[in-house]
Amino acid sequence: MKSMAMNVSSALFFSSFLVPTRREPRRRAFNPTASSSSISRKEDVVIVGGGIAGLATALSLHRLGVPSLVLEQGDSLRAGGTSLTLFKNGWRVLDAIGVGDELRNRFIEIEGLVMRSVDGRELRSFSFKEEAPGQEVRAVERRLLLETLSSKLPLNSISYSSRVKAIKKQGSGETLLELDDGTQMLAKIVIGCDGIRSPVAKWMGFSEPKYVGHCAFRGIALYPEGQPFKARLNYIYGRGLRAGFVPISQEKVYWFICFNNPSPGPRTDDPSILKKQALELMRNWPSDLLDVLHNTPDDVVIKTPLVDRWLWPGFSPAASTDNVVVVGDAWHPMTPNLGQGACCALEDSVVLAGKLSAALKDGGESVEVALRAYGEERWARIFMVTARANLVGSLLQWDNPIVCEFRNNIMIPWFVRLAPFLEHTNFECDLLEPVAST
Ligand SMILES: Cc1cc2nc3c(=O)[nH]c(=O)nc-3n(C[C@H](O)[C@H](O)[C@H](O)COP(=O)(O)OP(=O)(O)OC[C@H]3O[C@@H](n4cnc5c(N)ncnc54)[C@H](O)[C@@H]3O)c2cc1C
């Protein structure tokens, strides 16, 4: 396997590129246009957003000897959120950046999946070992994933309560970031990892993500005495309505419900109301699912309108403009029907870090070229996965009774095959060996 490691001398060479002159401190006060009262700074690589994409990018760069600063609008890592199912492509990346085994130890390996109808009838079941050997599936708590990634970053790599509110290009080619607190920060390279409502993507000309016609409820059920379920993904298909649950650990089970809705509907922040709505939707559904819902604390249920953005060639901007680039949901919001949004964000982060660090190290290839190459390499895959997730969602959210009968009684039992269905989880990447000095 080709190693992407840099030795100490190349790391030093690289840092000489980043820092204007060696004698200058890396983070010095800088006041390009700001009023004298504002605190202004100059940074080399700024990552906007401390979610999965932001932290994985920061860690990938760090392992390759590239320092960065993450600006996160929250005053801490996102403690809420529920769980994400990570497939083997996500695990490849977590291994590449050195956190795979630590996370593996905390989450159950899922052995297969079972598909059922609302009356509880089993339509089909699969074992990953038999039908998709090499597949690795675990439901991972978002909070623990973020904490694990951030714990591997150098101290002060994340600046909290740092919301970027405006972006401006400077004549020098650098980018001025204005923060809510008045800080003006000049960055050589900006990596937008700021999620589906990304101000960076908006500034680059990307359209708003589009609502796809269904919403999701999610939550985590607690079983302090031990949960009773087999280690498998449970999917239940109704009409314009589906649900699923999967064990996370011995005590926790993640669940979701997807329901058709012509509009995202009013925002309801009270999780106990959301839980009531979820239970109401699932009335008369299989008892094990209801048990999971009843075992969910009132305050952890969330509702999310599902959106995506198709990156049509010729219409959608490229992933980078000069030295500004987008990663993860900021670039390619996708529906969660394949469980691939975070997996693809992780993939983006290692690909981008590899290209960026090589450009900085070699000095020959410009950063702009490297960022463009990242976008070109990732585009086809991202476009395919976004489209596939959307199509799978439309199929699973059908509400026509005849079509649903066909899906549940003919298509799923006779035609669905697991290996081709999981083809999109094939992704390989090199181990990012930490540079000797880190
Ligand atoms: C219902 C549902 C289920 C899902 N299930 C799965 C799954 O099973 N598997 C999977 O792989 N993916 C899943 N996903 C997708 C996954 O959640 C996202 O793809 C992933 O969170 C994207 O990470 P990100 O870092 O790009 O964005 P985010 O996680 O949204 O992080 C963005 C960060 O940027 C910060 N930020 C935003 N604006 C600013 C600003 N102006 N200044 C500073 N900081 C800012 C935010 O506070 C946040 O911390 C699911 C999504 C949904 C909606």
The ligand as an SDF file (V2000), in Angstrom:
LIG
                    3D

 53 58  0  0  0  0  0  0  0  0999 V2000
  -32.1630   11.2640    9.1340 C   0  0  0  0  0  0  0  0  0  0  0  0
  -30.7170   11.1200    8.7870 C   0  0  0  0  0  0  0  0  0  0  0  0
  -30.0750    9.9130    8.9440 C   0  0  0  0  0  0  0  0  0  0  0  0
  -28.7350    9.7560    8.5530 C   0  0  0  0  0  0  0  0  0  0  0  0
  -28.1500    8.5420    8.6720 N   0  0  0  0  0  0  0  0  0  0  0  0
  -26.8950    8.3580    8.2000 C   0  0  0  0  0  0  0  0  0  0  0  0
  -26.2870    7.0790    8.2590 C   0  0  0  0  0  0  0  0  0  0  0  0
  -26.8710    6.1180    8.7590 O   0  0  0  0  0  0  0  0  0  0  0  0
  -25.0170    6.9300    7.7580 N   0  0  0  0  0  0  0  0  0  0  0  0
  -24.3420    7.9800    7.2020 C   0  0  0  0  0  0  0  0  0  0  0  0
  -23.2090    7.7960    6.7380 O   0  0  0  0  0  0  0  0  0  0  0  0
  -24.9070    9.2170    7.1400 N   0  0  0  0  0  0  0  0  0  0  0  0
  -26.1580    9.4270    7.6260 C   0  0  0  0  0  0  0  0  0  0  0  0
  -26.7180   10.6710    7.5870 N   0  0  0  0  0  0  0  0  0  0  0  0
  -25.9600   11.7770    6.9900 C   0  0  0  0  0  0  0  0  0  0  0  0
  -25.0020   12.4280    7.9670 C   0  0  0  0  0  0  0  0  0  0  0  0
  -25.6640   12.8320    9.1390 O   0  0  0  0  0  0  0  0  0  0  0  0
  -24.3390   13.6280    7.3100 C   0  0  0  0  0  0  0  0  0  0  0  0
  -23.9360   13.3100    6.0120 O   0  0  0  0  0  0  0  0  0  0  0  0
  -23.1300   14.0770    8.1080 C   0  0  0  0  0  0  0  0  0  0  0  0
  -23.5230   14.5280    9.3680 O   0  0  0  0  0  0  0  0  0  0  0  0
  -22.4110   15.1960    7.3630 C   0  0  0  0  0  0  0  0  0  0  0  0
  -21.3830   15.6840    8.1530 O   0  0  0  0  0  0  0  0  0  0  0  0
  -20.8390   17.1550    7.8990 P   0  0  0  0  0  0  0  0  0  0  0  0
  -19.7080   17.2960    8.8420 O   0  0  0  0  0  0  0  0  0  0  0  0
  -20.6530   17.3770    6.4560 O   0  0  0  0  0  0  0  0  0  0  0  0
  -22.0430   18.1230    8.3410 O   0  0  0  0  0  0  0  0  0  0  0  0
  -22.6380   18.3640    9.7860 P   0  0  0  0  0  0  0  0  0  0  0  0
  -22.6440   17.1110   10.5710 O   0  0  0  0  0  0  0  0  0  0  0  0
  -23.9400   19.0670    9.5790 O   0  0  0  0  0  0  0  0  0  0  0  0
  -21.6160   19.3550   10.4780 O   0  0  0  0  0  0  0  0  0  0  0  0
  -21.5570   20.7130   10.0970 C   0  0  0  0  0  0  0  0  0  0  0  0
  -20.8920   21.4850   11.2300 C   0  0  0  0  0  0  0  0  0  0  0  0
  -20.6720   22.8180   10.7960 O   0  0  0  0  0  0  0  0  0  0  0  0
  -21.0550   23.7080   11.8170 C   0  0  0  0  0  0  0  0  0  0  0  0
  -21.4160   24.9720   11.1510 N   0  0  0  0  0  0  0  0  0  0  0  0
  -22.4760   25.2220   10.3430 C   0  0  0  0  0  0  0  0  0  0  0  0
  -22.4780   26.4830    9.9430 N   0  0  0  0  0  0  0  0  0  0  0  0
  -21.3770   27.0760   10.4930 C   0  0  0  0  0  0  0  0  0  0  0  0
  -20.8430   28.3830   10.4300 C   0  0  0  0  0  0  0  0  0  0  0  0
  -21.4370   29.3580    9.7270 N   0  0  0  0  0  0  0  0  0  0  0  0
  -19.6970   28.6530   11.1150 N   0  0  0  0  0  0  0  0  0  0  0  0
  -19.0880   27.6690   11.8540 C   0  0  0  0  0  0  0  0  0  0  0  0
  -19.5790   26.4140   11.9590 N   0  0  0  0  0  0  0  0  0  0  0  0
  -20.7010   26.1150   11.2670 C   0  0  0  0  0  0  0  0  0  0  0  0
  -22.2350   23.0200   12.4940 C   0  0  0  0  0  0  0  0  0  0  0  0
  -22.4530   23.4990   13.8040 O   0  0  0  0  0  0  0  0  0  0  0  0
  -21.7610   21.5620   12.4790 C   0  0  0  0  0  0  0  0  0  0  0  0
  -20.9980   21.2250   13.6090 O   0  0  0  0  0  0  0  0  0  0  0  0
  -28.0370   10.8630    8.0050 C   0  0  0  0  0  0  0  0  0  0  0  0
  -28.6720   12.0970    7.8740 C   0  0  0  0  0  0  0  0  0  0  0  0
  -29.9940   12.2370    8.2660 C   0  0  0  0  0  0  0  0  0  0  0  0
  -30.6500   13.5760    8.0960 C   0  0  0  0  0  0  0  0  0  0  0  0
  1  2  1  0
  2  3  1  0
  2 52  2  0
  3  4  2  0
  4  5  1  0
  4 50  1  0
  5  6  2  0
  6  7  1  0
  6 13  1  0
  7  8  2  0
  7  9  1  0
  9 10  1  0
 10 11  2  0
 10 12  1  0
 12 13  2  0
 13 14  1  0
 14 15  1  0
 14 50  1  0
 15 16  1  0
 16 17  1  0
 16 18  1  0
 18 19  1  0
 18 20  1  0
 20 21  1  0
 20 22  1  0
 22 23  1  0
 23 24  1  0
 24 25  2  0
 24 26  1  0
 24 27  1  0
 27 28  1  0
 28 29  2  0
 28 30  1  0
 28 31  1  0
 31 32  1  0
 32 33  1  0
 33 34  1  0
 33 48  1  0
 34 35  1  0
 35 36  1  0
 35 46  1  0
 36 37  1  0
 36 45  1  0
 37 38  2  0
 38 39  1  0
 39 40  1  0
 39 45  2  0
 40 41  1  0
 40 42  2  0
 42 43  1  0
 43 44  2  0
 44 45  1  0
 46 47  1  0
 46 48  1  0
 48 49  1  0
 50 51  2  0
 51 52  1  0
 52 53  1  0
M  END
$$$$
